[in-house]
Amino acid sequence: MNLSSKAVDAAQEMLAGESGLKVSVEAIQELRGELAKEARFQVDTDHWAQKMTERIPPNRNPKVSIALVKLYRGQKEKLSEYGAIATLQFELTASHERADQLRGQISDYVDALCDVLNRNQGLWSKGVYYAGGFSVDIAPVSKGGLNFVQNATISFEIHLWQE
């Protein structure tokens, strides 16, 4: 398996795992007393340009896309035959009929994604290590079809190696 697919697969497995995104979203909703039903969302590895995503009809459930956006190999990684630093992104997209409820939903999912990253520092799988740290960019609410749409991007680095 090559390093780029190893990075995306490890991130997808971590989000879908037993202590992944579902647990964090439901914990946040429960803290506010709003846990009415099971948290529903979609996780995939699509990586579309913004103009393309505007043409795709939005799903009712929030969508998290995992993408490798940069792979860097310096000369520092001397302990492995092949190593690199990868920049991954979680692209969160949600839509709702009401802008105020959309902002709350995006906020919950951003907090949940950050919580998952905070709880999963360390070794994700053989050759994939997350040391911690991330940045979050939240786009403004915009009109999309019949609903409002909002995106957030969480970027972070992971260390990859292959022996």
C-alpha positions in Angstrom: 0.0 0.0 0.0 1.4 3.4 -0.9 1.8 6.2 1.7 -1.0 8.4 0.3 -3.7 5.8 0.5 -2.4 4.6 3.8 -2.9 8.1 5.3 -6.5 8.5 4.0 -7.5 4.9 5.0 -6.2 5.4 8.5 -8.1 8.6 8.9 -11.3 7.1 7.6 -11.0 4.1 9.9 -10.4 6.4 12.9 -13.5 8.5 12.2 -15.7 5.4 11.6 -14.3 3.5 14.6 -16.0 2.8 18.0 -14.5 6.0 19.5 -14.9 8.0 16.3 -17.1 10.8 15.1 -20.5 9.3 16.1 -19.5 9.1 19.8 -18.3 12.7 19.8 -21.3 14.2 18.1 -23.8 12.4 20.4 -21.8 13.4 23.5 -22.0 17.1 22.4 -25.7 16.9 21.7 -26.3 15.1 25.0 -24.5 17.8 26.9 -27.0 20.3 25.5 -29.9 18.0 26.2 -30.6 17.7 22.5 -29.9 14.0 21.8 -33.2 13.2 20.2 -31.9 10.6 17.7 -28.8 8.8 16.5 -26.2 11.1 14.9 -26.3 10.6 11.1 -23.6 11.7 8.8 -21.6 10.5 5.7 -17.9 9.9 5.6 -16.1 9.5 2.3 -12.9 10.2 0.4 -14.3 12.5 -2.3 -12.1 15.6 -2.9 -14.0 18.1 -5.2 -13.3 21.7 -6.1 -15.7 24.1 -4.6 -17.4 24.9 -7.9 -18.1 21.2 -8.4 -19.6 20.7 -4.9 -22.1 23.5 -5.7 -23.5 21.4 -8.5 -23.9 18.2 -6.4 -27.3 18.2 -4.6 -26.7 18.4 -0.9 -27.4 15.4 1.3 -29.7 15.9 4.3 -27.0 14.6 6.6 -23.7 16.4 7.1 -20.9 15.0 5.0 -17.2 14.7 6.0 -14.7 14.1 3.1 -11.2 13.0 3.9 -8.5 14.1 1.5 -4.7 14.1 1.3 -3.8 17.6 0.1 0.0 17.5 0.5 2.8 15.0 0.9 6.2 16.2 1.9 9.4 14.3 2.1 12.3 16.1 3.7 15.7 14.8 4.5 15.0 14.5 8.2 13.3 11.1 8.1 16.4 8.9 8.6 15.0 6.1 10.7 12.8 4.6 8.0 13.5 3.5 4.4 10.7 5.8 3.2 8.9 8.4 5.2 6.9 11.5 4.7 4.7 14.1 6.3 1.2 14.3 4.9 -1.3 17.1 5.3 -4.9 15.7 5.5 -8.1 17.6 5.5 -11.6 16.8 6.9 -14.0 18.8 4.7 -17.3 19.2 6.4 -20.4 20.1 4.4 -23.9 20.6 5.7 -27.1 22.1 4.5 -30.3 23.1 6.3 -33.5 25.1 5.6 -32.6 27.5 8.4 -29.3 29.4 8.6 -29.3 29.6 12.4 -29.8 25.8 12.8 -27.1 25.2 10.2 -24.6 27.2 12.1 -25.3 25.2 15.2 -25.0 21.9 13.3 -21.7 23.0 11.7 -20.4 24.0 15.2 -21.3 20.7 16.7 -19.6 18.7 14.0 -16.5 20.9 14.0 -16.3 20.5 17.8 -16.8 16.7 17.4 -14.1 16.4 14.7 -11.7 18.3 16.9 -12.6 16.1 19.8 -11.9 12.9 17.8 -8.5 14.3 16.8 -7.6 15.2 20.4 -8.6 11.8 21.6 -6.7 10.0 18.9 -3.2 11.4 19.2 -0.6 8.7 18.6 -0.3 5.7 16.3 -3.3 5.2 14.0 -2.0 2.2 12.2 1.3 0.7 11.2 3.3 3.5 9.7 0.7 6.3 10.5 1.3 8.6 13.4 -0.7 11.7 14.5 1.3 14.0 16.8 -1.5 16.5 17.4 -2.4 19.9 16.3 -4.8 21.1 13.6 -6.3 24.2 12.1 -10.0 24.9 11.4 -11.4 27.2 8.7 -15.1 27.8 8.6 -16.7 29.3 5.5 -19.7 31.7 5.8 -23.2 30.4 5.3 -24.3 30.6 1.6 -27.4 29.9 -0.3 -27.3 26.5 -2.1 -30.4 25.4 -4.1 -33.4 25.4 -1.8 -31.3 25.4 1.4 -28.4 27.1 3.1 -25.0 25.5 2.9 -21.9 25.8 5.0 -18.4 24.2 4.9 -15.7 23.8 7.4 -12.2 22.5 6.8 -9.9 20.9 9.4 -6.3 20.5 8.3 -3.7 18.5 10.2 -0.4 16.7 9.6 0.4 13.1 10.1 3.7 11.3 9.9 4.0 8.3 7.5 6.7 5.7 7.1 7.2 2.4 5.3 9.9 0.0 6.4 
